[in-house]
Amino acid sequence: MEILDILIIGAGPIGLNCALEAQNNNLKYLIVEKGTIVNSLYHYPLYMRFFSTAEKLEIDSIPFITTSHKPGRQDALEYYQGIARQKELNIHLYEKVLNISENNGIFDIETTKANYRARNVVIATGFYDIPNLMNVPGENLPKVKHYYTEPYPYARQKIVVVGSSNSAVDAALETYRKGAEVTMIVRHSEISKSVKYWVKPDIENRIAEGAIKAHFNAEIIKIKERSVVFKSEDHQVLEIENDFVLAMTGYLPDFDFLKNSGIELKGDCLNPFYNPETMETNIPNLYLAGVVCGGKDTHLWFIENSRIHANMIINHILSK
């Protein structure tokens, strides 16, 4: 069996960037991706716009051309998938990695379709596939959604949006403007300070005028077929009519996969161990890249500030 120089797990922007760096340095590489190219971006809300400007989303110095100051989901799909086509990147899609094991300095990688061997492995799997559950009764009801795509299904419906981050605020505003009756239930005392600066005044004004109801310092206790039960700021237990719950409570990396690969996880945030100068984990020749590096703190890394990981990893591999 051929031994690859690098096997990259994940075809998100950072995984693609690792492949481009490997290709530029004549290394034998393969990306294995469980979905499509930039799979997480594909599953983003249809009308989502990035906080970052186009040039901060570029990889391998390839210009990100768009007419919008803030690129949207479709712009990003065209850009990153276009790079994969143009550069003829070596990618296997719809193939999930099941297991990584090391034997005498070589990694054996088992997937749903094949087995591979590689001298180095890069895990660039992101965090968008595992919802951060509320762990309340009724969370498994069909009306509870942990992913939001567009507002049209929620017209004329009573919606509860859980959370106050960008995804929660976008869902609240968009569904409200399509005729939904929106109530936000927020565990904190205010809308998150990380909400996009051009959106934050909008949601705060809608709440102030009463167009969108908001309960701060509150949390859901139970979800029923036709209602939601929650504890308010003054510790009252309230129940409101409800048709859908949009639980925008965030997402988590696949910690089981990291642990099973031998990577040490530290602290309450389960931060994976890696050398910040090389991105190498406690397992020699096994690297992390992108947002997976942040553990539960998924706001620590994003495309803009983790593009450098690819260069750090490839330089370290070439130095050995």
C-alpha positions, 0 to 999 in steps of 0.5 A, spaced: 500 500 500 502 506 498 504 511 504 502 518 503 506 523 506 500 527 509 493 525 510 488 530 511 481 529 515 476 535 513 475 539 506 474 545 509 477 552 508 483 550 512 484 543 510 484 545 503 489 550 505 493 544 508 493 540 501 495 547 497 501 547 502 502 540 501 501 540 493 506 546 493 511 542 496 511 536 492 508 532 498 504 526 496 497 528 500 490 526 500 484 529 503 478 525 506 472 528 507 465 525 510 461 530 506 462 535 500 467 540 499 467 545 505 461 541 508 460 546 514 459 552 509 454 548 505 450 547 511 450 554 513 444 558 513 442 560 506 443 567 507 449 568 512 454 573 511 461 573 514 464 577 519 470 577 515 471 581 509 473 577 502 481 578 503 481 575 510 478 569 507 483 567 502 487 561 502 494 560 498 494 567 496 488 566 491 484 572 490 477 572 493 473 576 488 466 578 490 462 584 489 460 584 496 464 587 502 462 582 506 461 575 502 456 570 503 455 563 504 454 562 496 460 566 495 464 562 499 462 555 496 464 558 489 471 560 492 473 554 495 470 549 491 472 553 485 479 552 488 479 545 489 477 544 481 482 549 479 488 546 483 485 539 482 486 537 489 486 530 491 480 529 495 475 523 497 468 525 498 463 522 502 468 518 506 468 518 513 474 517 517 473 511 523 480 510 526 487 512 526 492 508 529 500 509 529 505 503 528 512 504 527 512 511 525 506 510 520 499 511 521 493 506 519 487 510 517 480 506 516 475 510 513 468 507 511 470 506 504 478 504 504 484 504 508 490 508 508 497 509 510 501 516 511 507 518 515 503 524 517 496 526 519 492 533 519 485 533 523 482 539 520 475 537 522 471 543 525 466 543 529 459 544 526 456 537 526 455 535 533 450 540 536 451 543 543 445 540 547 441 543 552 439 536 555 432 538 557 426 533 556 423 534 549 429 536 546 428 530 541 421 532 539 421 534 531 419 541 532 426 542 535 431 544 530 439 545 532 440 547 525 437 553 521 437 554 514 432 559 512 426 563 515 420 561 510 418 554 514 416 559 520 412 564 517 406 565 522 409 560 527 410 561 534 418 560 534 422 560 540 430 562 539 435 559 544 441 563 545 444 570 543 450 569 538 450 571 531 446 564 529 441 566 534 440 573 532 440 572 525 434 566 526 430 571 530 430 577 525 429 573 519 423 569 522 420 575 525 421 579 518 417 573 515 411 573 520 413 569 525 412 570 533 419 570 536 421 569 543 428 569 545 430 565 551 437 567 553 442 565 559 446 571 559 444 578 561 444 581 554 445 580 547 452 577 545 458 582 544 460 578 538 454 579 534 456 582 528 456 590 529 451 591 523 446 586 526 446 588 533 443 594 533 437 591 529 436 586 534 436 590 540 431 595 537 426 590 535 427 587 542 426 594 545 420 596 541 417 589 543 417 586 536 421 580 538 420 578 545 426 576 549 427 573 556 434 574 559 438 570 564 433 565 563 433 558 561 428 552 558 426 547 563 422 543 558 419 542 551 412 540 550 408 538 543 405 545 543 409 549 549 415 551 552 417 551 559 422 556 562 425 559 568 425 567 568 430 571 571 426 572 577 426 564 578 418 564 575 416 558 571 413 560 565 410 556 560 408 559 553 405 557 546 410 554 541 410 551 534 418 550 533 424 551 537 430 553 534 436 551 539 442 556 536 446 553 542 452 552 538 456 546 536 462 541 538 468 538 535 468 530 535 471 529 542 471 522 542 474 521 535 480 526 538 480 522 544 480 515 540 486 518 536 490 519 542 490 526 543 490 529 550 484 533 552 485 538 557 480 542 562 473 544 562 473 546 555 477 539 553 482 543 549 486 538 545 493 538 546 498 541 541 504 545 540 502 552 538 509 553 534 508 547 530 500 544 531 503 538 532 499 534 538 502 529 543 502 524 538 508 525 534 506 527 526 499 528 528 497 535 527 491 539 528 488 545 524 483 550 524 477 551 529 478 544 532 484 546 536 479 550 540 475 545 544 469 547 547 471 554 546 469 554 538 469 562 538 477 562 539 479 560 532 476 561 525 478 561 518 481 568 518 486 567 524 487 559 522 489 560 515 496 560 518 496 553 521 497 550 514 504 553 513 506 552 520 504 544 519 508 543 512 514 547 515 514 542 521 514 536 516 519 539 511 524 540 517 524 533 519 
